[in-house]
């Protein structure tokens, strides 16, 4: 059985992918860096590193699924 993803992660991850799909890739570490830039700009509030990592993982997985 898979893990349940929080609605916040799904909603924000999908919004970020719709806004700028070219900024994200299959690579988790690149997605973390891209999210760090967005968080530092102030356009995204992320309460913790754990949530940022979950967002990066969700986006990585979503990119893989959308490419199929």
PDB file of N, H, CA, C and O in Angstrom:
ATOM      1  N   UNK A   1       0.835  -1.175   0.000  1.00  0.00           N
ATOM      2  CA  UNK A   1       0.000   0.000   0.000  1.00  0.00           C
ATOM      3  C   UNK A   1       0.883   1.242   0.000  1.00  0.00           C
ATOM      4  O   UNK A   1       1.960   1.262   0.595  1.00  0.00           O
ATOM      5  N   UNK A   2       0.405   2.263  -0.673  1.00  0.00           N
ATOM      6  H   UNK A   2      -0.470   2.247  -1.157  1.00  0.00           H
ATOM      7  CA  UNK A   2       1.158   3.498  -0.755  1.00  0.00           C
ATOM      8  C   UNK A   2       0.879   4.418   0.420  1.00  0.00           C
ATOM      9  O   UNK A   2      -0.002   4.158   1.240  1.00  0.00           O
ATOM     10  N   UNK A   3       1.629   5.474   0.483  1.00  0.00           N
ATOM     11  H   UNK A   3       2.345   5.685  -0.183  1.00  0.00           H
ATOM     12  CA  UNK A   3       1.438   6.460   1.542  1.00  0.00           C
ATOM     13  C   UNK A   3       0.444   7.513   1.076  1.00  0.00           C
ATOM     14  O   UNK A   3       0.371   7.831  -0.111  1.00  0.00           O
ATOM     15  N   UNK A   4      -0.301   8.037   1.999  1.00  0.00           N
ATOM     16  H   UNK A   4      -0.242   7.778   2.963  1.00  0.00           H
ATOM     17  CA  UNK A   4      -1.279   9.070   1.679  1.00  0.00           C
ATOM     18  C   UNK A   4      -0.575  10.420   1.684  1.00  0.00           C
ATOM     19  O   UNK A   4       0.148  10.750   2.625  1.00  0.00           O
ATOM     20  N   UNK A   5      -0.791  11.192   0.633  1.00  0.00           N
ATOM     21  H   UNK A   5      -1.378  10.924  -0.131  1.00  0.00           H
ATOM     22  CA  UNK A   5      -0.165  12.499   0.502  1.00  0.00           C
ATOM     23  C   UNK A   5      -1.127  13.552   1.038  1.00  0.00           C
ATOM     24  O   UNK A   5      -2.327  13.496   0.770  1.00  0.00           O
ATOM     25  N   UNK A   6      -0.601  14.508   1.795  1.00  0.00           N
ATOM     26  H   UNK A   6       0.374  14.553   2.013  1.00  0.00           H
ATOM     27  CA  UNK A   6      -1.440  15.559   2.360  1.00  0.00           C
ATOM     28  C   UNK A   6      -2.054  16.405   1.254  1.00  0.00           C
ATOM     29  O   UNK A   6      -1.453  16.594   0.197  1.00  0.00           O
ATOM     30  N   UNK A   7      -3.257  16.912   1.508  1.00  0.00           N
ATOM     31  H   UNK A   7      -3.746  16.758   2.367  1.00  0.00           H
ATOM     32  CA  UNK A   7      -3.945  17.723   0.503  1.00  0.00           C
ATOM     33  C   UNK A   7      -3.176  19.000   0.212  1.00  0.00           C
ATOM     34  O   UNK A   7      -3.159  19.471  -0.926  1.00  0.00           O
ATOM     35  N   UNK A   8      -2.539  19.562   1.228  1.00  0.00           N
ATOM     36  H   UNK A   8      -2.552  19.179   2.152  1.00  0.00           H
ATOM     37  CA  UNK A   8      -1.751  20.770   1.033  1.00  0.00           C
ATOM     38  C   UNK A   8      -0.646  20.522   0.010  1.00  0.00           C
ATOM     39  O   UNK A   8      -0.416  21.346  -0.875  1.00  0.00           O
ATOM     40  N   UNK A   9       0.025  19.404   0.135  1.00  0.00           N
ATOM     41  H   UNK A   9      -0.162  18.735   0.854  1.00  0.00           H
ATOM     42  CA  UNK A   9       1.132  19.071  -0.770  1.00  0.00           C
ATOM     43  C   UNK A   9       0.604  18.888  -2.185  1.00  0.00           C
ATOM     44  O   UNK A   9       1.210  19.373  -3.141  1.00  0.00           O
ATOM     45  N   UNK A  10      -0.516  18.197  -2.327  1.00  0.00           N
ATOM     46  H   UNK A  10      -1.008  17.803  -1.551  1.00  0.00           H
ATOM     47  CA  UNK A  10      -1.091  17.987  -3.658  1.00  0.00           C
ATOM     48  C   UNK A  10      -1.510  19.309  -4.292  1.00  0.00           C
ATOM     49  O   UNK A  10      -1.197  19.580  -5.452  1.00  0.00           O
ATOM     50  N   UNK A  11      -2.226  20.134  -3.514  1.00  0.00           N
ATOM     51  H   UNK A  11      -2.480  19.914  -2.572  1.00  0.00           H
ATOM     52  CA  UNK A  11      -2.757  21.382  -4.050  1.00  0.00           C
ATOM     53  C   UNK A  11      -1.633  22.325  -4.475  1.00  0.00           C
ATOM     54  O   UNK A  11      -1.640  22.845  -5.591  1.00  0.00           O
ATOM     55  N   UNK A  12      -0.676  22.541  -3.589  1.00  0.00           N
ATOM     56  H   UNK A  12      -0.670  22.118  -2.682  1.00  0.00           H
ATOM     57  CA  UNK A  12       0.424  23.457  -3.889  1.00  0.00           C
ATOM     58  C   UNK A  12       1.310  22.892  -4.998  1.00  0.00           C
ATOM     59  O   UNK A  12       1.748  23.633  -5.878  1.00  0.00           O
ATOM     60  N   UNK A  13       1.573  21.596  -4.961  1.00  0.00           N
ATOM     61  H   UNK A  13       1.217  20.995  -4.247  1.00  0.00           H
ATOM     62  CA  UNK A  13       2.396  20.974  -6.003  1.00  0.00           C
ATOM     63  C   UNK A  13       1.772  21.099  -7.380  1.00  0.00           C
ATOM     64  O   UNK A  13       2.461  21.401  -8.354  1.00  0.00           O
ATOM     65  N   UNK A  14       0.465  20.867  -7.463  1.00  0.00           N
ATOM     66  H   UNK A  14      -0.095  20.622  -6.671  1.00  0.00           H
ATOM     67  CA  UNK A  14      -0.220  21.003  -8.751  1.00  0.00           C
ATOM     68  C   UNK A  14      -0.235  22.448  -9.228  1.00  0.00           C
ATOM     69  O   UNK A  14      -0.075  22.708 -10.421  1.00  0.00           O
ATOM     70  N   UNK A  15      -0.426  23.401  -8.299  1.00  0.00           N
ATOM     71  H   UNK A  15      -0.556  23.190  -7.330  1.00  0.00           H
ATOM     72  CA  UNK A  15      -0.409  24.818  -8.674  1.00  0.00           C
ATOM     73  C   UNK A  15       0.958  25.222  -9.216  1.00  0.00           C
ATOM     74  O   UNK A  15       1.051  25.927 -10.221  1.00  0.00           O
ATOM     75  N   UNK A  16       2.017  24.771  -8.545  1.00  0.00           N
ATOM     76  H   UNK A  16       1.941  24.198  -7.729  1.00  0.00           H
ATOM     77  CA  UNK A  16       3.366  25.117  -8.992  1.00  0.00           C
ATOM     78  C   UNK A  16       3.670  24.514 -10.360  1.00  0.00           C
ATOM     79  O   UNK A  16       4.313  25.155 -11.191  1.00  0.00           O
ATOM     80  N   UNK A  17       3.216  23.295 -10.596  1.00  0.00           N
ATOM     81  H   UNK A  17       2.694  22.774  -9.920  1.00  0.00           H
ATOM     82  CA  UNK A  17       3.442  22.657 -11.898  1.00  0.00           C
ATOM     83  C   UNK A  17       2.652  23.343 -13.004  1.00  0.00           C
ATOM     84  O   UNK A  17       3.124  23.424 -14.138  1.00  0.00           O
ATOM     85  N   UNK A  18       1.459  23.839 -12.693  1.00  0.00           N
ATOM     86  H   UNK A  18       1.075  23.773 -11.772  1.00  0.00           H
ATOM     87  CA  UNK A  18       0.669  24.541 -13.706  1.00  0.00           C
ATOM     88  C   UNK A  18       1.294  25.885 -14.047  1.00  0.00           C
ATOM     89  O   UNK A  18       1.310  26.291 -15.209  1.00  0.00           O
ATOM     90  N   UNK A  19       1.815  26.582 -13.023  1.00  0.00           N
ATOM     91  H   UNK A  19       1.802  26.252 -12.079  1.00  0.00           H
ATOM     92  CA  UNK A  19       2.399  27.907 -13.245  1.00  0.00           C
ATOM     93  C   UNK A  19       3.659  27.841 -14.097  1.00  0.00           C
ATOM     94  O   UNK A  19       3.804  28.591 -15.063  1.00  0.00           O
ATOM     95  N   UNK A  20       4.563  26.946 -13.737  1.00  0.00           N
ATOM     96  H   UNK A  20       4.444  26.337 -12.952  1.00  0.00           H
ATOM     97  CA  UNK A  20       5.841  26.880 -14.457  1.00  0.00           C
ATOM     98  C   UNK A  20       6.345  25.443 -14.525  1.00  0.00           C
ATOM     99  O   UNK A  20       7.197  25.048 -13.729  1.00  0.00           O
ATOM    100  N   UNK A  21       5.832  24.664 -15.459  1.00  0.00           N
ATOM    101  H   UNK A  21       5.139  24.984 -16.105  1.00  0.00           H
ATOM    102  CA  UNK A  21       6.244  23.260 -15.553  1.00  0.00           C
ATOM    103  C   UNK A  21       7.698  23.080 -15.998  1.00  0.00           C
ATOM    104  O   UNK A  21       8.288  22.026 -15.759  1.00  0.00           O
ATOM    105  N   UNK A  22       8.278  24.090 -16.639  1.00  0.00           N
ATOM    106  H   UNK A  22       7.799  24.946 -16.833  1.00  0.00           H
ATOM    107  CA  UNK A  22       9.654  23.967 -17.125  1.00  0.00           C
ATOM    108  C   UNK A  22      10.687  24.059 -16.003  1.00  0.00           C
ATOM    109  O   UNK A  22      11.832  23.648 -16.186  1.00  0.00           O
ATOM    110  N   UNK A  23      10.296  24.591 -14.846  1.00  0.00           N
ATOM    111  H   UNK A  23       9.366  24.925 -14.697  1.00  0.00           H
ATOM    112  CA  UNK A  23      11.237  24.738 -13.732  1.00  0.00           C
ATOM    113  C   UNK A  23      11.507  23.429 -13.004  1.00  0.00           C
ATOM    114  O   UNK A  23      12.458  23.344 -12.227  1.00  0.00           O
ATOM    115  N   UNK A  24      10.694  22.411 -13.239  1.00  0.00           N
ATOM    116  H   UNK A  24       9.922  22.479 -13.871  1.00  0.00           H
ATOM    117  CA  UNK A  24      10.783  21.179 -12.467  1.00  0.00           C
ATOM    118  C   UNK A  24      11.129  20.005 -13.364  1.00  0.00           C
ATOM    119  O   UNK A  24      10.802  19.986 -14.551  1.00  0.00           O
ATOM    120  N   UNK A  25      11.803  19.018 -12.766  1.00  0.00           N
ATOM    121  H   UNK A  25      12.068  19.033 -11.802  1.00  0.00           H
ATOM    122  CA  UNK A  25      12.220  17.845 -13.529  1.00  0.00           C
ATOM    123  C   UNK A  25      11.987  16.594 -12.690  1.00  0.00           C
ATOM    124  O   UNK A  25      11.344  16.644 -11.642  1.00  0.00           O
ATOM    125  N   UNK A  26      12.511  15.493 -13.159  1.00  0.00           N
ATOM    126  H   UNK A  26      13.033  15.452 -14.011  1.00  0.00           H
ATOM    127  CA  UNK A  26      12.385  14.219 -12.459  1.00  0.00           C
ATOM    128  C   UNK A  26      13.340  14.166 -11.262  1.00  0.00           C
ATOM    129  O   UNK A  26      13.142  13.372 -10.342  1.00  0.00           O
ATOM    130  N   UNK A  27      14.368  15.008 -11.275  1.00  0.00           N
ATOM    131  H   UNK A  27      14.529  15.653 -12.022  1.00  0.00           H
ATOM    132  CA  UNK A  27      15.400  14.995 -10.232  1.00  0.00           C
ATOM    133  C   UNK A  27      14.912  15.694  -8.961  1.00  0.00           C
ATOM    134  O   UNK A  27      14.557  16.872  -8.985  1.00  0.00           O
ATOM    135  N   UNK A  28      14.900  14.957  -7.864  1.00  0.00           N
ATOM    136  H   UNK A  28      15.189  14.000  -7.845  1.00  0.00           H
ATOM    137  CA  UNK A  28      14.430  15.460  -6.573  1.00  0.00           C
ATOM    138  C   UNK A  28      15.266  16.643  -6.089  1.00  0.00           C
ATOM    139  O   UNK A  28      14.712  17.637  -5.621  1.00  0.00           O
ATOM    140  N   UNK A  29      16.586  16.548  -6.195  1.00  0.00           N
ATOM    141  H   UNK A  29      17.036  15.740  -6.575  1.00  0.00           H
ATOM    142  CA  UNK A  29      17.465  17.605  -5.685  1.00  0.00           C
ATOM    143  C   UNK A  29      17.297  18.909  -6.455  1.00  0.00           C
ATOM    144  O   UNK A  29      17.334  19.985  -5.858  1.00  0.00           O
ATOM    145  N   UNK A  30      17.114  18.830  -7.764  1.00  0.00           N
ATOM    146  H   UNK A  30      17.084  17.956  -8.249  1.00  0.00           H
ATOM    147  CA  UNK A  30      16.882  20.040  -8.558  1.00  0.00           C
ATOM    148  C   UNK A  30      15.558  20.692  -8.174  1.00  0.00           C
ATOM    149  O   UNK A  30      15.447  21.917  -8.136  1.00  0.00           O
ATOM    150  N   UNK A  31      14.564  19.867  -7.891  1.00  0.00           N
ATOM    151  H   UNK A  31      14.655  18.872  -7.922  1.00  0.00           H
ATOM    152  CA  UNK A  31      13.271  20.407  -7.477  1.00  0.00           C
ATOM    153  C   UNK A  31      13.365  21.074  -6.105  1.00  0.00           C
ATOM    154  O   UNK A  31      12.702  22.080  -5.854  1.00  0.00           O
ATOM    155  N   UNK A  32      14.189  20.514  -5.220  1.00  0.00           N
ATOM    156  H   UNK A  32      14.729  19.697  -5.424  1.00  0.00           H
ATOM    157  CA  UNK A  32      14.403  21.146  -3.914  1.00  0.00           C
ATOM    158  C   UNK A  32      15.014  22.530  -4.083  1.00  0.00           C
ATOM    159  O   UNK A  32      14.595  23.483  -3.427  1.00  0.00           O
ATOM    160  N   UNK A  33      16.004  22.640  -4.962  1.00  0.00           N
ATOM    161  H   UNK A  33      16.345  21.866  -5.495  1.00  0.00           H
ATOM    162  CA  UNK A  33      16.644  23.933  -5.192  1.00  0.00           C
ATOM    163  C   UNK A  33      15.669  24.933  -5.807  1.00  0.00           C
ATOM    164  O   UNK A  33      15.667  26.109  -5.443  1.00  0.00           O
ATOM    165  N   UNK A  34      14.842  24.465  -6.739  1.00  0.00           N
ATOM    166  H   UNK A  34      14.844  23.509  -7.035  1.00  0.00           H
ATOM    167  CA  UNK A  34      13.852  25.347  -7.353  1.00  0.00           C
ATOM    168  C   UNK A  34      12.849  25.833  -6.314  1.00  0.00           C
ATOM    169  O   UNK A  34      12.457  27.000  -6.328  1.00  0.00           O
ATOM    170  N   UNK A  35      12.434  24.952  -5.420  1.00  0.00           N
ATOM    171  H   UNK A  35      12.753  24.004  -5.409  1.00  0.00           H
ATOM    172  CA  UNK A  35      11.503  25.347  -4.360  1.00  0.00           C
ATOM    173  C   UNK A  35      12.164  26.317  -3.386  1.00  0.00           C
ATOM    174  O   UNK A  35      11.512  27.242  -2.902  1.00  0.00           O
ATOM    175  N   UNK A  36      13.447  26.119  -3.094  1.00  0.00           N
ATOM    176  H   UNK A  36      13.977  25.368  -3.488  1.00  0.00           H
ATOM    177  CA  UNK A  36      14.161  27.056  -2.214  1.00  0.00           C
ATOM    178  C   UNK A  36      14.161  28.458  -2.792  1.00  0.00           C
ATOM    179  O   UNK A  36      13.977  29.430  -2.058  1.00  0.00           O
ATOM    180  N   UNK A  37      14.363  28.577  -4.094  1.00  0.00           N
ATOM    181  H   UNK A  37      14.512  27.788  -4.690  1.00  0.00           H
ATOM    182  CA  UNK A  37      14.351  29.892  -4.736  1.00  0.00           C
ATOM    183  C   UNK A  37      12.984  30.546  -4.602  1.00  0.00           C
ATOM    184  O   UNK A  37      12.892  31.741  -4.321  1.00  0.00           O
ATOM    185  N   UNK A  38      11.928  29.778  -4.801  1.00  0.00           N
ATOM    186  H   UNK A  38      12.002  28.808  -5.029  1.00  0.00           H
ATOM    187  CA  UNK A  38      10.572  30.317  -4.697  1.00  0.00           C
ATOM    188  C   UNK A  38      10.274  30.736  -3.259  1.00  0.00           C
ATOM    189  O   UNK A  38       9.633  31.762  -3.029  1.00  0.00           O
ATOM    190  N   UNK A  39      10.737  29.949  -2.298  1.00  0.00           N
ATOM    191  H   UNK A  39      11.258  29.117  -2.485  1.00  0.00           H
ATOM    192  CA  UNK A  39      10.505  30.270  -0.886  1.00  0.00           C
ATOM    193  C   UNK A  39      11.278  31.528  -0.498  1.00  0.00           C
ATOM    194  O   UNK A  39      10.757  32.371   0.233  1.00  0.00           O
ATOM    195  N   UNK A  40      12.514  31.664  -0.979  1.00  0.00           N
ATOM    196  H   UNK A  40      12.938  30.980  -1.572  1.00  0.00           H
ATOM    197  CA  UNK A  40      13.319  32.842  -0.663  1.00  0.00           C
ATOM    198  C   UNK A  40      12.750  34.102  -1.297  1.00  0.00           C
ATOM    199  O   UNK A  40      12.870  35.186  -0.725  1.00  0.00           O
ATOM    200  N   UNK A  41      12.129  33.979  -2.476  1.00  0.00           N
ATOM    201  H   UNK A  41      12.031  33.099  -2.941  1.00  0.00           H
ATOM    202  CA  UNK A  41      11.506  35.136  -3.117  1.00  0.00           C
ATOM    203  C   UNK A  41      10.293  35.621  -2.345  1.00  0.00           C
ATOM    204  O   UNK A  41       9.894  36.779  -2.471  1.00  0.00           O
ATOM    205  N   UNK A  42       9.709  34.749  -1.555  1.00  0.00           N
ATOM    206  H   UNK A  42      10.032  33.808  -1.452  1.00  0.00           H
ATOM    207  CA  UNK A  42       8.545  35.127  -0.769  1.00  0.00           C
ATOM    208  C   UNK A  42       7.225  34.802  -1.428  1.00  0.00           C
ATOM    209  O   UNK A  42       6.170  35.104  -0.871  1.00  0.00           O
ATOM    210  N   UNK A  43       7.255  34.196  -2.600  1.00  0.00           N
ATOM    211  H   UNK A  43       8.112  33.950  -3.053  1.00  0.00           H
ATOM    212  CA  UNK A  43       6.007  33.873  -3.284  1.00  0.00           C
ATOM    213  C   UNK A  43       5.392  32.572  -2.779  1.00  0.00           C
ATOM    214  O   UNK A  43       4.268  32.235  -3.152  1.00  0.00           O
ATOM    215  N   UNK A  44       6.117  31.836  -1.936  1.00  0.00           N
ATOM    216  H   UNK A  44       7.031  32.110  -1.633  1.00  0.00           H
ATOM    217  CA  UNK A  44       5.592  30.602  -1.343  1.00  0.00           C
ATOM    218  C   UNK A  44       6.047  30.525   0.105  1.00  0.00           C
ATOM    219  O   UNK A  44       7.232  30.658   0.412  1.00  0.00           O
ATOM    220  N   UNK A  45       5.076  30.308   0.991  1.00  0.00           N
ATOM    221  H   UNK A  45       4.114  30.201   0.742  1.00  0.00           H
ATOM    222  CA  UNK A  45       5.420  30.121   2.400  1.00  0.00           C
ATOM    223  C   UNK A  45       5.464  28.628   2.680  1.00  0.00           C
ATOM    224  O   UNK A  45       4.500  27.902   2.439  1.00  0.00           O
ATOM    225  N   UNK A  46       6.585  28.195   3.184  1.00  0.00           N
ATOM    226  H   UNK A  46       7.369  28.785   3.380  1.00  0.00           H
ATOM    227  CA  UNK A  46       6.752  26.780   3.505  1.00  0.00           C
ATOM    228  C   UNK A  46       7.147  26.687   4.977  1.00  0.00           C
ATOM    229  O   UNK A  46       8.202  27.190   5.365  1.00  0.00           O
ATOM    230  N   UNK A  47       6.318  26.052   5.796  1.00  0.00           N
ATOM    231  H   UNK A  47       5.461  25.643   5.481  1.00  0.00           H
ATOM    232  CA  UNK A  47       6.571  26.048   7.234  1.00  0.00           C
ATOM    233  C   UNK A  47       7.803  25.262   7.680  1.00  0.00           C
ATOM    234  O   UNK A  47       8.372  25.561   8.730  1.00  0.00           O
ATOM    235  N   UNK A  48       8.225  24.268   6.906  1.00  0.00           N
ATOM    236  H   UNK A  48       7.764  24.025   6.053  1.00  0.00           H
ATOM    237  CA  UNK A  48       9.363  23.466   7.365  1.00  0.00           C
ATOM    238  C   UNK A  48      10.092  22.817   6.196  1.00  0.00           C
ATOM    239  O   UNK A  48       9.606  22.776   5.066  1.00  0.00           O
ATOM    240  N   UNK A  49      11.278  22.311   6.517  1.00  0.00           N
ATOM    241  H   UNK A  49      11.674  22.343   7.435  1.00  0.00           H
ATOM    242  CA  UNK A  49      12.078  21.608   5.517  1.00  0.00           C
ATOM    243  C   UNK A  49      11.387  20.315   5.106  1.00  0.00           C
ATOM    244  O   UNK A  49      11.493  19.892   3.955  1.00  0.00           O
ATOM    245  N   UNK A  50      10.695  19.697   6.024  1.00  0.00           N
ATOM    246  H   UNK A  50      10.610  20.040   6.959  1.00  0.00           H
ATOM    247  CA  UNK A  50       9.996  18.442   5.744  1.00  0.00           C
ATOM    248  C   UNK A  50       8.900  18.641   4.691  1.00  0.00           C
ATOM    249  O   UNK A  50       8.751  17.825   3.782  1.00  0.00           O
ATOM    250  N   UNK A  51       8.147  19.717   4.820  1.00  0.00           N
ATOM    251  H   UNK A  51       8.268  20.380   5.558  1.00  0.00           H
ATOM    252  CA  UNK A  51       7.095  20.013   3.841  1.00  0.00           C
ATOM    253  C   UNK A  51       7.723  20.327   2.485  1.00  0.00           C
ATOM    254  O   UNK A  51       7.209  19.908   1.447  1.00  0.00           O
ATOM    255  N   UNK A  52       8.842  21.068   2.495  1.00  0.00           N
ATOM    256  H   UNK A  52       9.259  21.408   3.337  1.00  0.00           H
ATOM    257  CA  UNK A  52       9.535  21.376   1.238  1.00  0.00           C
ATOM    258  C   UNK A  52       9.974  20.095   0.543  1.00  0.00           C
ATOM    259  O   UNK A  52       9.838  19.968  -0.673  1.00  0.00           O
ATOM    260  N   UNK A  53      10.500  19.150   1.310  1.00  0.00           N
ATOM    261  H   UNK A  53      10.611  19.254   2.298  1.00  0.00           H
ATOM    262  CA  UNK A  53      10.947  17.886   0.730  1.00  0.00           C
ATOM    263  C   UNK A  53       9.776  17.072   0.196  1.00  0.00           C
ATOM    264  O   UNK A  53       9.889  16.429  -0.847  1.00  0.00           O
ATOM    265  N   UNK A  54       8.661  17.098   0.901  1.00  0.00           N
ATOM    266  H   UNK A  54       8.569  17.621   1.749  1.00  0.00           H
ATOM    267  CA  UNK A  54       7.481  16.376   0.412  1.00  0.00           C
ATOM    268  C   UNK A  54       6.963  16.996  -0.879  1.00  0.00           C
ATOM    269  O   UNK A  54       6.548  16.286  -1.795  1.00  0.00           O
ATOM    270  N   UNK A  55       6.989  18.332  -0.947  1.00  0.00           N
ATOM    271  H   UNK A  55       7.326  18.908  -0.203  1.00  0.00           H
ATOM    272  CA  UNK A  55       6.589  19.013  -2.181  1.00  0.00           C
ATOM    273  C   UNK A  55       7.514  18.625  -3.330  1.00  0.00           C
ATOM    274  O   UNK A  55       7.047  18.331  -4.431  1.00  0.00           O
ATOM    275  N   UNK A  56       8.812  18.623  -3.084  1.00  0.00           N
ATOM    276  H   UNK A  56       9.191  18.862  -2.191  1.00  0.00           H
ATOM    277  CA  UNK A  56       9.775  18.269  -4.128  1.00  0.00           C
ATOM    278  C   UNK A  56       9.566  16.835  -4.600  1.00  0.00           C
ATOM    279  O   UNK A  56       9.645  16.559  -5.797  1.00  0.00           O
ATOM    280  N   UNK A  57       9.302  15.933  -3.681  1.00  0.00           N
ATOM    281  H   UNK A  57       9.238  16.158  -2.708  1.00  0.00           H
ATOM    282  CA  UNK A  57       9.052  14.540  -4.048  1.00  0.00           C
ATOM    283  C   UNK A  57       7.768  14.374  -4.829  1.00  0.00           C
ATOM    284  O   UNK A  57       7.716  13.614  -5.796  1.00  0.00           O
ATOM    285  N   UNK A  58       6.722  15.088  -4.411  1.00  0.00           N
ATOM    286  H   UNK A  58       6.764  15.706  -3.626  1.00  0.00           H
ATOM    287  CA  UNK A  58       5.442  15.012  -5.119  1.00  0.00           C
ATOM    288  C   UNK A  58       5.585  15.554  -6.539  1.00  0.00           C
ATOM    289  O   UNK A  58       5.062  14.974  -7.490  1.00  0.00           O
ATOM    290  N   UNK A  59       6.296  16.666  -6.673  1.00  0.00           N
ATOM    291  H   UNK A  59       6.722  17.138  -5.901  1.00  0.00           H
ATOM    292  CA  UNK A  59       6.491  17.267  -7.995  1.00  0.00           C
ATOM    293  C   UNK A  59       7.312  16.332  -8.880  1.00  0.00           C
ATOM    294  O   UNK A  59       7.004  16.178 -10.062  1.00  0.00           O
ATOM    295  N   UNK A  60       8.348  15.708  -8.330  1.00  0.00           N
ATOM    296  H   UNK A  60       8.599  15.833  -7.370  1.00  0.00           H
ATOM    297  CA  UNK A  60       9.163  14.764  -9.108  1.00  0.00           C
ATOM    298  C   UNK A  60       8.306  13.623  -9.632  1.00  0.00           C
ATOM    299  O   UNK A  60       8.400  13.248 -10.801  1.00  0.00           O
ATOM    300  N   UNK A  61       7.482  13.082  -8.771  1.00  0.00           N
ATOM    301  H   UNK A  61       7.406  13.386  -7.822  1.00  0.00           H
ATOM    302  CA  UNK A  61       6.610  11.967  -9.156  1.00  0.00           C
ATOM    303  C   UNK A  61       5.578  12.415 -10.186  1.00  0.00           C
ATOM    304  O   UNK A  61       5.274  11.677 -11.123  1.00  0.00           O
ATOM    305  N   UNK A  62       5.042  13.617 -10.016  1.00  0.00           N
ATOM    306  H   UNK A  62       5.289  14.216  -9.254  1.00  0.00           H
ATOM    307  CA  UNK A  62       4.038  14.128 -10.948  1.00  0.00           C
ATOM    308  C   UNK A  62       4.641  14.350 -12.334  1.00  0.00           C
ATOM    309  O   UNK A  62       3.979  14.114 -13.345  1.00  0.00           O
ATOM    310  N   UNK A  63       5.891  14.801 -12.384  1.00  0.00           N
ATOM    311  H   UNK A  63       6.429  14.993 -11.563  1.00  0.00           H
ATOM    312  CA  UNK A  63       6.557  15.005 -13.676  1.00  0.00           C
ATOM    313  C   UNK A  63       6.732  13.664 -14.380  1.00  0.00           C
ATOM    314  O   UNK A  63       6.533  13.568 -15.591  1.00  0.00           O
ATOM    315  N   UNK A  64       7.102  12.634 -13.632  1.00  0.00           N
ATOM    316  H   UNK A  64       7.263  12.712 -12.648  1.00  0.00           H
ATOM    317  CA  UNK A  64       7.261  11.299 -14.215  1.00  0.00           C
ATOM    318  C   UNK A  64       5.927  10.810 -14.769  1.00  0.00           C
ATOM    319  O   UNK A  64       5.867  10.296 -15.886  1.00  0.00           O
ATOM    320  N   UNK A  65       4.862  10.968 -13.994  1.00  0.00           N
ATOM    321  H   UNK A  65       4.910  11.386 -13.086  1.00  0.00           H
ATOM    322  CA  UNK A  65       3.550  10.484 -14.429  1.00  0.00           C
ATOM    323  C   UNK A  65       3.016  11.266 -15.622  1.00  0.00           C
ATOM    324  O   UNK A  65       2.359  10.693 -16.491  1.00  0.00           O
ATOM    325  N   UNK A  66       3.289  12.569 -15.674  1.00  0.00           N
ATOM    326  H   UNK A  66       3.823  13.035 -14.968  1.00  0.00           H
ATOM    327  CA  UNK A  66       2.802  13.383 -16.797  1.00  0.00           C
ATOM    328  C   UNK A  66       3.565  13.103 -18.081  1.00  0.00           C
ATOM    329  O   UNK A  66       3.046  13.330 -19.175  1.00  0.00           O
ATOM    330  N   UNK A  67       4.792  12.613 -17.958  1.00  0.00           N
ATOM    331  H   UNK A  67       5.213  12.429 -17.070  1.00  0.00           H
ATOM    332  CA  UNK A  67       5.577  12.342 -19.162  1.00  0.00           C
ATOM    333  C   UNK A  67       5.171  11.037 -19.834  1.00  0.00           C
ATOM    334  O   UNK A  67       5.521  10.807 -20.992  1.00  0.00           O
ATOM    335  N   UNK A  68       4.443  10.184 -19.130  1.00  0.00           N
ATOM    336  H   UNK A  68       4.159  10.371 -18.189  1.00  0.00           H
ATOM    337  CA  UNK A  68       4.023   8.896 -19.699  1.00  0.00           C
ATOM    338  C   UNK A  68       2.797   9.040 -20.555  1.00  0.00           C
ATOM    339  O   UNK A  68       2.311   8.054 -21.109  1.00  0.00           O
TER     340      UNK A  68
END
